[in-house]
Amino acid sequence: MTKSYTHCDRKKSTLALISALTATLVAASTVSAQQARLRVLPEAIAPGQTVSYGVLAATRAAYALWIDVEPQASLLLGESLRIQLSPAAFSHSIGITDGNGVGVGQIAIPNLPSLVGASVFAQGFVLDATSPNGIFRSTDGESLTFHSAKSAHIERFDDPLSEGFSGEFEPTTDGRLIGLLAKKRSVVTVDKSKHARFGQALVGELSPFGAHQQVVLRATDLAAKGDEEIVVALRMRPFGNVSPGLITRMAIDLSHSLVVPDFTLDPFTSLPRFPASGLSPIFSRNITPQTSPRRVYLGPWAIQPSQVTPSGYLPYPPIVQTFRYNGRDSLLIDFRVAPTSTLSGQLGHQVWLPVPSSPLPNARIVTAGFAASTYDPFLAPINVASTTDNTLFEFEVDLVDATSIATSPWRDSGSATPIYQQPILAATIPAGTEIIVELREALDAMGRGAGPWTTNASTLTGMRFFQQRMTLRGRADGARPWLEALVVPID
């Protein structure tokens, strides 16, 4: 069984590596009858050096070792395929296993500095007429990472659960660290038991004369628990019946906000105790500093009564850009509508009043046009709202939790004064997904004197022990990234 932690020194001889590799494979030969194995040693190396590999299969079996720049996880004629077989893939070598079912060889790495920070992936294919497909068996996949440090810590992920990793991840035993499947939920943003229903439609951003409106939803309104989630759909509760209509140009921006309206009433005055806790009438001040809004939709909105869901909500246009809500701050929804709508009949929102005695604190701000003076927020934006109040819009929001976080046990760098370098990922990262690796250091394996997490290894001070935290961000449609190996170069 391979180890999850290896500390590789560049001074190890090739002969010693081959000897260790052969011994490992021979020891595992009792399980070779129904499976094939591949082992690459070391799994992280400097350009210009030589790496050894070993294939474990049936005795006197022909095999081919393939190398690719892209990994994957799929099936090929019922066998596991762990490389992409991309146009860059090539067969490195072919051979025949010996009487113990072992075949060993070497891979000479070109001395190209441009390789530093990159990874390649390998898999063996063994001719075997006794396999279920009658042709071949595939080995497991192996990765090879290139670095320029004196040594490296290598995390293999053979069995993350038994190896002491904590957090959210699939209990895989196939050499991958992969996050949990995406989870979707829907939430209605108003607690109707606590607020008064307003008996008229509120037009807001749906004004046919043009409008710019911001609405803030607190983390409690979204029933958020601190987990990062992707906002995948927004729906409004219309007041009364919905008639066909068209808004020819509409923009929806999502952003985080530090504004958290507090609707607590003073028991003696029945007025809000924190009237200034709501939105500023200046649109730009409501966005979390040093962040930018995410435009998730821009285009027309054709409205039809048939779009209303069985639960009574009218969907806004589909969200086409990913917005990851952090689960802690408020969610700011910013609507812009051009004064070119053709709405037959009045379309408005069902809203609720949290504070009947005052319009404060602000839960929404809006600037809207009139029949005699239309307003186009796209052509002549005004940064100050003309109307502010604490009405609560009833939305139905769909969110998907596609983020998992896994943390390693404390690891020994093998040096009293290590100089950590940026981690190198041997990973599959589909478009729209992401893996973020953070490190922190400590004085001992118990984590005493632990420093803060950082994505910048150069800020670490050189304590002997370190820990890794991996954030794996998937897509709302279920696509997920995974790690085959994580290499931390150490000088």
N, C-alpha and C positions, 0 to 999 in steps of 0.2 A: 504494500500500500504506500502510495506517495505521500510526502509530507506537505503540509500547507505552508511551512516556513522553511526557507533555505537561505543560508548566508553564504554567498559565493565569492571566493577570492580569486582574482585574476591570475594569481601565481600558481594555482593548482595545475599539475601536469596533465596533459591529454591522456597519458597512460593510466594515471590514477583514476581519471574520470571513466575511461572505458572499463577498467577493472570493477569499479563500483557499480557501473551501469549493468555489466554482465551479471554480477552477483545478485543484483536486485531482480533482474528478469528471470534468472534461473530459479531463485527462491519462489517466484510466483508461477513457475511452470505447471504446478498442479492444477491451476485454474485455466490453463490455456486451451483446453480441448474445445470449449464452447465460446471462447472470446479471444479477441486479438488485442494486444496492448502496444502502445508507443510511449517511449520515454526519451526526452531530450534533456541533456545535462552538459553544462549549466543552462538554465532557462533565461539568463541575462548575461550578456557578454559584450566586450568592446569590439568595434570593427577591427578587422585584421587578425582576429584570433580564430580558433577552431572549436567547434562544438561537436559533441558525440551524440549519437542517437542509437536506440535499440528497439527492435521489433520483437514482440513475443507472440508466437502463433503455433500452429501445428508443426511437427518436425518435417524438415525437407520441403517446406512450403515456399512458393515463389511470392515475393512481395514487391511493392513499389511505394516509395516515399514521395508524397506530393507536398509542395510548398506553395502558399498563396499569401497575398497581402490582405485578404478579407476572410474573416471567419463567418460561420453561420451555424444554425442548428436546424436540421431538417432530415428527411429520410430519402434514401436512394435505393430502390429495390428492397425496401425493408431494412436496410442498414443505415446507421447513423452517419450523416454527412456533416462534418464539422469545419469544412472549408468551403468557400464560395464557388470554387472552380471558375474564377473570374478569368478574363483574358490574360491576366498577369500570372496565372497559376502555371506551374511546370513540374514535371516529374524529375526529382533530384537524383534518385538512384533506384536501381532494382537489385534484388538479391534473392538468396535462398537461405532459409533458416537452417541451423545445424541440428545435431541429434537431440539437443535440448529444446528445440523450437525457438532458438534465439538467433537473431541477425543483428549485427552491429556495424556501424560505419561512422563516418565523420563528415561534417559540413564545414568547409573553409569559408569564412566570412570575408568579403572584400574589405580592404582598408579604406573605406569611404567615410569621412567625417559626417557626411550628410545622413548617414544611417542613424546617428545618435538621436534617441527620442522616438524611434520607430519600432514597430513590432511586425513579425511575420508569423504565419500559422502553418502547422504541419499536420498531416494525417497519413497513415499507412493503409494500404489496401492489399489484402492477402488472397490469392487464389485458393478456393476451398470448395470442392464439389459437395461437401457435407453441410454447407451452410443452408439456411432456409431458402435462399434464392437460387441455390445450386451453382453459384458462380464464385462469389467472393464474400469475405468478411471485412469489415472496416475496423480500424483501431479507434481509440479515443483520440481527441485532438490535443495538440501541444502548441504552446506559443514560445517564441523566441524574441527577446527584447534587447535592444542595443543601447548601451550607455557608455560613459567615459570616466566613471568614477573608479576608485580603488576596489570597492566592493558594492554589493547590492543586497537589499532585503527583497525576497520574492514571495508574494502571497499567491497561492495556487488555487484556492477555493475548491479543493476536492470534495469537501463535505463541510460547508461553512457552519452548519448547526453544531456538529460534534466538535468542530475546531474552536468553539468558544465565541463566535460572532453573535452579536446581539442586535436587535432591531427588527426591521421588516424586510423579509426576503423569502423566496421560495426555498424549501428544504431540499435543494438539489444535491445530487451526488455525482454529477457528470462533469465536474470541473468548471462550473460557472457560478458566479454570484449574480442573481437576477432578482429584481424587485417583485412585489406582489402584483397580481392582476388588478387592473383599474377597477374602482368601485364608483358607481354613479348614484346620486341621490337628488331628490327634488325638495325644495323648501318654499313655503309661503312666508313672505317677509313680514307679515303683520300678525301679532297676537290679538285676535279679535275679542278675546275675553277681557282685555285691558283697556281698549280704546273705543271711542264712540264713532259709529258709522255716519259719514256725511251723506246727506240725502240728495245731493246734486252731483252732476258730472263735473269733473275738473278737466279742462281741456289741456292745459300745460303745454308740452312740446308738440301736441297734435294740432296746434292752431293752424288754420289754412293761410294765415297771414305771416307765417314765419315765426320761429322761436328758438331760443337757446335755454336749456334747462339742465340743472344739476340736481340729482337726488342722491342722498347718502344713506347707505345701509350699514348698520353697525354689525360687528361680528355676532352679537346676540341675535340680531334679526335674521342672520343667515345660519343660525345654529352651528356656528363654526367652533371647532375644538382645537385650533392651532395647527391643523394639518394643511399643507399646501394643496389646493384644488384648482382645477381648470374650470372656468365658467364656460359652459357649452351652450346654454340657451337662456333666453329671457322671455317672459310672457307677462302681459298686463291683464288686470281685471277690468274689462270695460263696464261702464255704467249703462245698463239697459241693453237694447238690441244693437247689433252691429250691422251697418249698411255697407255696400260695396264702395270702395274709394281708392284713390291713388295719391300717395305722397311721392313726388317725382325725385326728390333728393333728400336723403336722411343720413346723418352720421351718428354713430354710437361709439363713444370712447369710454374705456374702463381704466380706472387708476386706483391706487391705494390712497387713503386719506387718514390723517391723524385726528380728524373731527369725529367726536362721539357725542351726539346730542344727549343731554340728560334731562328727561321729562319729569323728574321728581318735583312734586308740588310741596310748597310750604303749607303745613297744616293750619296755620293761622290766617294766611292771606289767600290761599288757594292759587297763588301765582307760582310760576316756576322758580325753583331755588337757584338754578344755574342757567339764566337766560342767555348768557354769552357762550354757551357750550356748543352751539350749532354752527352751521355753515357761515362763512363770511359772504357778504354780498358781492365781493370781488371774486370772480370765477377762478382765477389763477391761484388764489391763496388757499384753495381747498385741497389741492393736490399735495401729497407728501413731498417735502423738499428733496431736491436732487433726484427726482424721478420724473418720468415722462408718461403721459397717457398712452394707452394702446388703442388705436383705432381698429375696432373689431368689425365694423361694417360701414360701408359708404355706397349708397346707391338708392334705387327706388324702393318703395314699399307698397305693393298692391294688396289691398285689404278685401277679403271676402268673408261673408258670414260663415261659410263652410269651414274656415280655418279655426274657429272657436273650438277648443277642446271640450270633451264631455264634462270636465270639471269647471268650465266657464271662463277659461283664460284665452286671450288672443296672442299668438306668438308674434314677437318682433321678427324682423328678417334674420336669417341664420347667421350666427357668428362665424366669421371666416378667418379670423386671426386668433392665435392662442393667447389668452390672458391667464396667468397663473396667480390666483388669489392666495395670499400668504396665510389666511386663516386666523389672523390676529388683528389687523387694522380694519378700518371701515372700508367698504367698497363704494367708490364714487362712480355713479353712472352719469355720463354727460351726453345729452341729446342736442343735436342741431337739425333743424328742419327749414328748408327753403320755402319761401312764400309762393309756391307753385302747386299746391295741393288741389286735388279735385275730390273733395269728400262730400258725399250726398248724405245730408243729415249731420247731426252733431255727434262726433265720436269723442268720448271723454273717459277719464279714469274713475274708478271707484276708489275713494280715499277715506282715511280714518283720522280722527282727531285725538291726539294723545293729551292735549292740554286745551280744554274748552275756554279757559279764562284769558288766554294770551296767544299771539302768533309766534312767540318765542319758546324755546330755542329753534333756530331754523333747521328744518329737515330737507327743504328744497329751496332753490332760488331760480328765478326765471326772468328772461326778458322776451317779450312777445310783441308782435306787430298788431296793427288794427286795420280795418277795412280802408280807412282814410290814410294810413301810413304803415305800409308793410315793412317787414324787417327781414333781411337776409343775413344770417350769421356767418355765411361763407364769404360774402363780398365786403361787408362792413361790420365786422365783429365789435361788439361793445363789451368791455370787460367788467362792467358793473351791472348787477341785476336790478330790474325795476320793481320786482315783487319778491318778497321773501316770506315764508311762513313755515309752520311746523306740521303741515299735513303729511300723512304717511301714505305713500302709494302702495297699493297691494300688488306685489309682483309674485310670480312663481319663477324661481331660479333653479336651473339644473347645474350641478357641479360634479366633477369627476376627480376623485383622488387617484392620481397616477404616479405619485411620488413615494419612494421608499428610502429609508435611511438605515444603513447597516454600519456597525462599529466593531472594529477588531479588538481582540485582547491587547494588552500591553506587549510590545515586542522589544527585544534586546538588539540594539544596533551593532553590538560586538566591539564597540569602541568607547573608550573613556571620554573622548572629546570628539564626537562625530560632527561632521559638517554635512547636513542633509541637503540633497538636491531635490528639484521638483519631481514628483512621482510621474512615472510613465505608465500609461494604460495600454494593456493588450485587451482590446474590447471591441464589441459590436455596438455601434451607436447609430441607429437609424435616423434619418432626417427628422427633425422636430423633437428629438430626445436628447438627453444630456446626462453626463456623469460628472459630478463635482467631488473631488477628493480633498479632504482637509487633514492636516496633521497637528498633533500636539505632543509635547514631550514631558517627561517626568524623571525624577531622580531614581526611582526603582520600579520593579515590576508590579508593585501595588498601586502605582500612580501617585505616590506622595510628591508634593511640590509641583503638581501638574500645571502647565501653562495653558493659555487659551488656544482654541482651534484657529488654524490659519490655512489659507490656500496658497500662501507664499512661504515656501520652505526656507528661504533666505532669512526670514525673521526669527527662526528658531535659534536658541542660544547654545545648543550643544550638549544637552542632557543625554545620558546614555540610552534611556528607554523612550519609546514613542508609540503612539497609537494612531490608527487611521479611521476616518469616518467617510463613508461613501454615500452620497446622495444620488439616487438613480431616478431621473425624471423621464417618465414615459409620456406617450401621447394619449389623448382622450379616446382614440379608436382602439386602444389596447396594445399598440406597438411599444416594446420595451427595450432598453439597452441592457447589456450585461458585460461583466468583467470575466475574462478568462485568466488574467493574471494582473497583478499590480506590483510594479517594481519601484522601490525607493533607492536610488543611487546614494552611496555614502562614501565620503572621503575622510 
